[in-house]
């Protein structure tokens, strides 16, 4: 967490912005939340620690965290923006249930290799990508 915090602090300094106490709370809550969090969920959690934090501050700070490479927006196809820690995290893809919204982070090195080969065949060099696989989890497909 300390490296991510330092990265964020340095990014803010380059942008001539301050690392305020409100940004520190938002960073800490975001970084210490397991899984994927929406801006609204982050807003509710940060307000538990500091009632003066406004919704716009949370949205702006999430944007700054994304721009700094600390957070990444994920799209589960339900119209809700969610964020996950990105800095220092290993790459993974997502399996998403279209019924209940359950999501599972997965890594398959065979798929990663195929994606690199596919990109190479078309003259591309990959530097990042994301993959979302939509379907039904075992519980929902059994209904």
C-alpha positions in Angstrom: 0.0 0.0 0.0 2.8 2.4 0.8 4.2 2.2 -2.7 0.8 2.9 -4.2 0.3 5.8 -1.8 3.7 7.2 -2.8 2.8 6.8 -6.5 -0.4 8.7 -6.0 1.4 11.4 -3.9 3.9 11.9 -6.7 1.2 12.0 -9.4 -0.7 14.7 -7.5 2.5 16.7 -7.1 3.2 16.6 -10.8 -0.3 17.8 -11.4 0.3 20.6 -8.9 -2.5 19.1 -6.6 -2.3 18.5 -2.9 -2.6 15.2 -1.1 -5.4 16.3 1.2 -6.8 14.5 4.2 -10.0 13.7 2.2 -8.0 12.3 -0.6 -6.0 10.2 1.9 -9.2 8.8 3.4 -10.6 8.0 -0.1 -7.3 6.4 -1.1 -7.1 4.3 2.1 -10.8 3.1 1.9 -10.4 2.3 -1.8 -7.1 0.4 -1.4 -8.3 -1.6 1.6 -11.6 -2.7 0.1 -11.7 -6.2 -1.2 -13.0 -6.8 -4.7 -14.5 -4.2 -7.0 -16.1 -1.0 -5.7 -18.5 1.5 -7.3 -18.1 5.2 -6.7 -21.3 5.2 -4.8 -20.1 2.4 -2.5 -16.8 4.2 -2.0 -18.7 7.4 -1.2 -20.7 5.6 1.5 -17.7 4.0 3.1 -15.6 7.2 3.1 -18.5 9.1 4.7 -18.4 6.7 7.6 -14.9 8.1 8.4 -15.4 11.8 7.4 -18.9 13.2 6.9 -17.5 16.2 5.1 -16.4 14.2 2.0 -18.7 15.0 -0.9 -19.7 12.7 -3.7 -17.9 14.9 -6.3 -14.7 14.6 -4.3 -14.9 10.8 -4.4 -15.5 10.9 -8.2 -12.7 13.3 -8.8 -10.3 11.3 -6.6 -11.2 8.0 -8.4 -10.4 9.7 -11.7 -7.1 10.9 -10.3 -6.4 7.3 -9.0 -7.1 6.0 -12.4 -5.0 8.6 -14.2 -2.1 7.8 -11.7 -2.3 4.1 -12.6 -3.5 3.2 -9.1 -7.0 2.2 -10.0 -8.6 0.6 -13.0 -12.3 0.9 -14.1 -13.9 -2.5 -14.8 -17.1 -3.1 -16.7 -19.3 -6.0 -15.8 -22.0 -5.1 -18.4 -24.6 -3.9 -15.9 -24.2 -0.2 -16.3 -22.4 0.3 -13.0 -18.8 1.6 -13.1 -16.6 -0.2 -10.7 -12.9 0.1 -9.8 -10.3 -2.2 -8.6 -6.7 -1.7 -7.5 -4.3 -1.7 -10.5 -0.9 -0.6 -9.2 1.3 -3.5 -8.4 -1.4 -6.0 -9.1 -1.0 -9.0 -11.4 -3.0 -9.2 -14.6 -6.3 -11.1 -14.5 -9.5 -11.5 -16.5 -13.1 -11.7 -15.3 -15.9 -14.2 -15.5 -19.2 -12.5 -14.9 -22.6 -14.0 -14.3 -25.3 -12.2 -16.2 -28.0 -13.3 -13.7 -26.6 -12.6 -10.2 -23.6 -10.4 -11.1 -21.1 -12.8 -9.4 -17.6 -12.2 -10.8 -14.5 -14.3 -10.6 -11.0 -13.2 -11.4 -9.1 -15.7 -13.5 -5.7 -16.2 -15.1 -5.0 -18.7 -17.9 -1.5 -18.5 -19.4 -2.7 -20.4 -22.5 -5.2 -17.6 -23.3 -2.6 -14.9 -22.5 -0.2 -16.6 -25.0 -2.9 -16.9 -27.7 -3.8 -13.2 -27.3 -0.1 -12.2 -27.7 0.1 -14.5 -30.8 -3.1 -13.0 -32.3 -1.8 -9.4 -31.7 1.6 -10.3 -33.3 -0.2 -11.8 -36.4 -1.8 -8.4 -36.9 1.4 -6.4 -36.3 0.5 -5.4 -32.7 2.6 -5.5 -29.6 0.4 -5.7 -26.5 1.1 -3.6 -23.5 -2.2 -4.1 -21.8 -5.6 -5.7 -22.3 -8.8 -6.7 -20.5 -11.1 -9.6 -21.1 -14.6 -10.1 -19.7 -16.4 -13.4 -20.2 -20.2 -13.3 -19.6 -22.4 -16.2 -18.9 -24.1 -17.9 -16.0 -22.6 -19.2 -12.7 -23.3 -22.7 -11.6 -26.0 -21.5 -9.2 -27.8 -19.5 -11.8 -27.5 -22.0 -14.6 -29.1 -24.6 -12.4 -32.3 -22.6 -11.8 
